[in-house]
Amino acid sequence: MSSLLKPFSVCEGPCESCGVKRGCPSSAQQQQQRRRRQQRLAAVAGLGSLPAHQRSYAARRKLAAAAIGGRKITHPGKAILAGGIAGGIEICITFPTEYVKTQLQLDERANPPRYRGIGDCVKLTVQDHGLRGLYRGLSSLLYGSIPKSAVRFGTFEMLSNPMRDATGRLDNTRSLLCGLGAGIAEAIVVVCPMETLKVKMIHDQCSLRPRYRGFFHGISEIIREQGVRGTYQGLTATVLKQGTNQAIRFYVMNALRNWYKGDDPRREMHPIVTAMFGATAGAASVFGNTPLDVVKTRMQGLEAHRYKNTMDCAFQILKHEGPQAFYKGTVPRLGRVCLDVAIVFVIYEEVVKLLNNVWKTQ
C-alpha cells in the first residue's frame, strides 16, 4: 500500500531507475516528431521538393520574409532592366549640366580661360551652336548610360542579396562594399570607353575644325588611329572614381533607408523621400571624389598625350594650376549629380515595384 502512495514525477530525460520511460518519448519518437514538424513547415512554405537537410532552414527564411511582407530581395534580372530604364531617362534630363561641367574642366588655366563661369559657358555655347550645342555628345552618353545603370544595379543586387538577413535588411558596411564592387564593374564594362568618347567629342567641338561627325564616326576614328586602347584612356582614374562614387552613394542611401524604416521593414518609402535621400547620397559622392573626376576628364581629353599616367596628370594639375583646380566644375557637377542620383533611385524603385507585379520570382 505504501508503494502506491509513493510520490512520483514525470522525468524529462531517460529514466535510469526503470525500463519504461514515463512521460518522456524515446529517441526514435523524438526524431519522428522532429521530422513531422519539418514536413509541416515545408508543406506550408511550398518546399517539399528540397532535400530534408535544407527544408527547415529554407522554410524558416521564406516564412520570415513572407510574414514581414513587401519586396525584400530584388532579382538581378529585374535590377538590370529597371536600372537600364532609369539610366536612359535620367541622362536625357541632366545632360546639359554634364556638358557644362566637362567644358569648365577642359578650360585649363594654363591657357587663357575661355569661360568666366557657368552662365558664360552656357551663353557662349548657345550663341555658337544653338540649344543643340548643350546636347553635343548626348548620343555617346545615352548609349552608355543605359548599360551603365543596368550593370550597376544588377551587380549591386547580385552582391548584396546573399548578404541580406531574412527581412531583406542590408547593413551599412556591406552596402559600402557592394557599392564599390558595382562601381568597379560599371567602370570597366561601360563607363571608361563611353566617357572617353564623350570627352573627346566635347573637346573636339572646341577646336577650330571639328573632326567627329557623330557617335559612330567618332568611335571609328578613335579606334582607327589609336586602337581599342584609345577608348580606355584614364581607366585607373575611372575605376577609382566610379568605385568610390557608388560606394559612397549606396552606403549613404542604405544608411538613410535603414534609419527611415527603423524596426519596421514594411514601412514604404514615398518617392519624394527616396529622391531626397538620393540627392543627399549624390552630394556626398561629389564632395568625396571630384578630384578624381577632374583627373579622369583630363586623361580622356584630346590633350591626354601630355600626361604619362594618372599620377603624372594629378601632379601636373597640382603644380601648374594649384589645388583649387581639383574642384573645378564642382558646382555644375553638384547640381547634375544630385538630380541624377535622385531621379535614378526614384525611377529604379518604381520600375522594380511594377516588375514585381508582372514578373514573379522567388
C-alpha positions in Angstrom: 0.0 0.0 0.0 2.9 2.3 0.8 4.3 1.7 -2.6 1.1 3.0 -4.2 1.3 6.2 -2.1 4.9 6.8 -3.0 5.1 10.1 -4.9 6.4 10.1 -8.5 7.4 12.7 -11.1 7.4 12.8 -14.8 11.0 12.7 -15.9 12.4 15.0 -18.5 15.1 12.6 -19.8 15.8 8.9 -19.9 14.7 7.2 -16.7 17.5 5.3 -15.2 15.5 3.5 -12.4 13.0 1.8 -14.7 12.9 0.2 -18.0 9.7 2.1 -19.0 10.1 5.9 -19.7 7.0 7.6 -18.2 6.2 10.9 -19.9 9.4 11.0 -22.0 9.3 9.9 -25.6 12.1 7.6 -26.9 14.9 8.9 -29.1 13.2 7.3 -32.1 9.9 9.1 -31.2 11.7 12.4 -30.8 13.3 12.1 -34.3 9.9 11.1 -35.8 8.2 14.2 -34.2 11.0 16.4 -35.5 10.6 15.1 -39.0 6.9 15.7 -38.8 7.4 19.3 -37.8 9.8 19.9 -40.6 7.4 18.3 -43.1 4.6 20.5 -41.9 6.8 23.6 -42.2 8.0 22.6 -45.6 4.4 21.9 -46.8 3.3 25.4 -45.6 6.2 27.1 -47.4 5.9 25.0 -50.5 9.4 23.5 -50.2 8.6 19.8 -50.2 10.8 19.1 -53.2 14.0 20.2 -51.4 16.3 17.7 -49.6 15.5 17.1 -46.0 18.6 18.8 -44.6 17.7 22.0 -46.5 13.9 22.2 -45.9 14.0 23.5 -42.3 16.3 26.5 -43.0 14.8 27.4 -46.3 11.2 27.3 -44.9 12.1 29.4 -41.9 13.7 32.0 -44.1 10.8 32.1 -46.6 8.2 32.2 -43.9 10.0 35.0 -42.0 10.1 37.1 -45.2 6.5 36.3 -46.0 5.4 37.3 -42.5 7.0 40.7 -42.9 5.8 41.2 -46.4 6.9 43.6 -49.2 9.9 43.5 -51.5 12.9 42.3 -49.7 15.3 40.9 -52.3 15.4 42.1 -55.9 16.1 39.6 -58.6 19.2 40.6 -60.6 17.3 40.4 -63.8 14.8 43.0 -62.6 17.6 45.2 -61.3 19.3 45.1 -64.8 16.1 46.0 -66.6 15.0 48.7 -64.1 18.5 50.2 -63.9 18.7 50.5 -67.7 15.3 52.3 -67.9 16.2 54.6 -65.1 19.6 55.4 -66.6 18.2 56.3 -70.0 15.5 58.7 -68.6 17.9 60.3 -66.3 20.6 61.2 -68.8 18.1 62.9 -71.2 17.1 65.2 -68.3 20.6 66.1 -66.9 23.0 66.1 -69.8 23.3 69.9 -70.2 24.8 70.2 -66.7 27.2 67.4 -67.6 28.2 69.3 -70.7 28.9 72.5 -68.8 30.9 70.6 -66.2 33.1 69.0 -68.8 33.7 72.2 -70.7 34.8 74.0 -67.5 37.2 71.2 -66.6 38.7 71.2 -70.1 39.1 75.0 -70.0 42.5 74.7 -68.4 44.1 77.6 -66.5 47.4 77.1 -68.4 45.7 78.6 -71.4 43.7 81.9 -71.4 40.4 80.8 -70.0 37.5 81.0 -72.5 34.7 80.9 -70.0 34.2 83.2 -67.0 31.8 80.8 -65.3 28.8 78.5 -65.7 26.5 81.2 -67.1 29.1 82.4 -69.6 29.7 78.8 -70.7 26.0 78.3 -71.4 25.7 81.7 -73.1 28.6 81.2 -75.5 27.6 77.6 -76.3 24.1 78.6 -77.3 25.5 81.6 -79.3 27.9 79.4 -81.2 25.9 76.2 -81.6 22.3 76.9 -80.6 20.5 75.0 -77.9 21.5 71.7 -79.5 25.1 72.6 -78.6 24.3 71.8 -75.0 23.4 68.2 -76.1 26.6 67.6 -78.1 27.9 64.2 -77.1 24.5 63.1 -75.7 24.4 60.1 -78.0 27.6 58.6 -76.6 26.4 59.1 -73.0 22.9 57.8 -73.8 24.3 54.7 -75.3 26.5 54.3 -72.3 24.0 55.4 -69.5 21.5 52.6 -70.2 24.0 49.7 -69.9 25.9 51.6 -67.1 22.9 51.7 -64.8 21.9 48.2 -65.7 25.4 46.9 -64.8 25.5 49.0 -61.6 22.2 47.9 -60.1 22.4 44.3 -61.4 25.9 43.9 -59.8 24.8 45.6 -56.6 21.8 43.3 -56.2 23.8 40.2 -57.1 26.4 41.0 -54.5 24.0 42.2 -51.8 21.3 39.6 -51.9 23.4 36.9 -50.2 24.4 39.4 -47.5 20.9 40.4 -46.5 19.1 39.0 -43.5 15.7 37.2 -43.6 13.9 40.6 -43.6 15.9 41.9 -46.6 17.9 44.4 -44.5 21.5 45.1 -45.5 23.9 46.6 -43.0 25.9 49.7 -43.9 29.3 48.2 -44.1 28.2 45.6 -46.6 26.4 48.2 -48.7 29.7 50.1 -48.9 31.5 47.0 -50.2 28.7 46.1 -52.6 28.6 49.6 -54.0 32.3 49.5 -54.5 32.0 46.3 -56.5 29.2 47.7 -58.6 31.2 50.9 -59.4 34.2 48.9 -60.4 32.1 46.7 -62.7 30.4 49.6 -64.4 33.7 51.4 -64.9 35.4 48.5 -66.7 32.5 47.3 -68.7 30.8 50.6 -69.8 31.9 53.9 -68.3 35.6 54.2 -69.4 35.0 53.7 -73.1 31.9 55.8 -73.2 33.3 58.6 -71.0 36.4 58.7 -73.2 34.3 59.1 -76.3 32.1 61.8 -74.7 35.0 63.9 -73.5 36.8 63.6 -76.9 33.6 64.7 -78.7 33.0 67.7 -76.4 36.7 68.7 -76.6 36.6 68.3 -80.4 33.7 70.8 -80.6 36.0 73.4 -79.0 38.6 73.1 -81.8 38.5 75.3 -84.9 37.9 72.4 -87.3 35.8 69.6 -85.6 36.7 66.1 -86.8 33.9 63.9 -85.4 30.6 64.0 -87.2 28.7 61.8 -84.7 28.9 58.9 -82.3 29.7 56.1 -84.6 32.1 58.2 -86.7 33.9 59.3 -83.5 34.3 55.6 -82.4 35.6 54.6 -85.8 38.1 57.4 -86.0 39.4 56.8 -82.4 39.8 53.1 -83.0 41.4 53.6 -86.4 44.0 56.0 -85.0 44.6 54.6 -81.5 43.1 51.1 -81.5 40.7 49.8 -78.8 43.2 51.1 -76.2 42.3 54.6 -77.3 38.8 54.1 -75.8 40.2 53.0 -72.4 42.3 56.1 -71.6 42.2 57.0 -67.9 41.0 53.5 -66.9 42.7 53.7 -63.5 41.1 57.1 -62.7 37.7 55.9 -64.0 37.8 52.8 -61.8 38.8 54.9 -58.8 36.1 57.5 -59.5 33.3 55.0 -60.2 34.2 52.7 -57.4 34.3 55.4 -54.7 31.2 57.1 -56.3 29.0 54.1 -56.0 30.5 53.0 -52.6 29.6 56.4 -51.2 26.1 56.6 -52.8 24.9 53.1 -51.9 26.3 53.5 -48.4 24.6 56.8 -47.7 21.3 55.7 -49.4 21.3 52.4 -47.5 22.1 54.1 -44.2 19.3 56.7 -44.7 16.9 53.9 -45.7 17.7 51.8 -42.6 17.3 54.9 -40.4 14.0 55.8 -42.0 12.5 52.3 -41.7 13.9 51.7 -38.2 12.5 48.4 -36.8 9.7 48.3 -39.3 11.0 47.0 -42.6 7.4 47.0 -44.0 7.4 50.8 -44.0 7.1 52.1 -47.5 9.3 55.0 -48.8 7.4 57.7 -50.7 9.1 58.7 -54.0 9.8 62.2 -52.6 11.6 60.6 -49.6 13.6 58.4 -52.0 14.5 61.5 -54.1 15.7 63.4 -51.0 17.8 60.5 -49.8 19.2 60.0 -53.4 20.1 63.7 -53.7 21.9 63.5 -50.3 23.9 60.5 -51.5 24.8 62.2 -54.7 26.0 65.3 -52.9 28.2 63.2 -50.6 29.8 61.5 -53.6 30.5 64.8 -55.3 32.5 66.3 -52.4 34.1 62.9 -51.9 35.6 62.3 -55.3 35.5 65.4 -57.5 39.4 65.5 -57.7 39.3 62.0 -59.2 36.7 63.2 -61.7 38.9 66.1 -62.8 41.9 63.8 -63.3 39.7 61.4 -65.2 38.4 64.1 -67.5 41.9 65.4 -68.3 43.2 61.8 -69.0 40.4 61.3 -71.5 40.6 64.6 -73.3 42.4 65.3 -76.6 45.4 66.5 -74.7 45.8 63.3 -72.8 49.1 62.6 -74.5 50.7 65.3 -72.3 50.4 63.0 -69.3 52.4 59.9 -68.7 49.8 58.3 -66.4 47.1 59.1 -63.8 49.6 60.1 -61.1 51.5 62.4 -63.5 48.3 64.1 -64.6 47.4 64.8 -60.9 50.9 66.1 -60.2 50.9 68.4 -63.2 47.5 69.8 -62.3 48.7 70.5 -58.8 52.0 72.0 -60.0 50.6 74.3 -62.7 47.1 75.1 -61.5 47.1 74.7 -57.8 44.9 72.5 -55.5 41.8 74.5 -56.3 41.9 73.1 -59.8 40.9 69.7 -58.5 37.5 71.1 -57.6 36.9 72.9 -60.9 33.4 72.3 -62.1 32.1 71.2 -58.7 29.0 73.5 -58.7 27.6 72.3 -62.1 28.6 68.7 -61.2 26.9 69.0 -57.8 23.6 70.1 -59.4 23.8 67.4 -62.0 24.7 64.5 -59.7 22.1 65.4 -57.1 19.4 65.4 -59.7 20.9 62.4 -61.4 21.0 60.2 -58.3 17.6 61.3 -57.1 16.0 60.6 -60.5 17.7 57.2 -60.9 16.8 55.9 -57.4 13.2 57.0 -57.7 12.7 55.5 -61.2 14.5 52.4 -60.3 12.4 51.7 -57.2 9.2 52.4 -59.0 10.1 50.2 -62.0 11.0 47.4 -59.7 7.6 47.7 -58.0 6.0 47.5 -61.4 8.1 44.5 -62.4 7.2 42.7 -59.2 3.6 42.7 -60.3 4.2 41.2 -63.7 7.4 39.2 -63.2 7.1 36.7 -60.3 10.3 35.5 -58.9 11.3 33.6 -55.7 
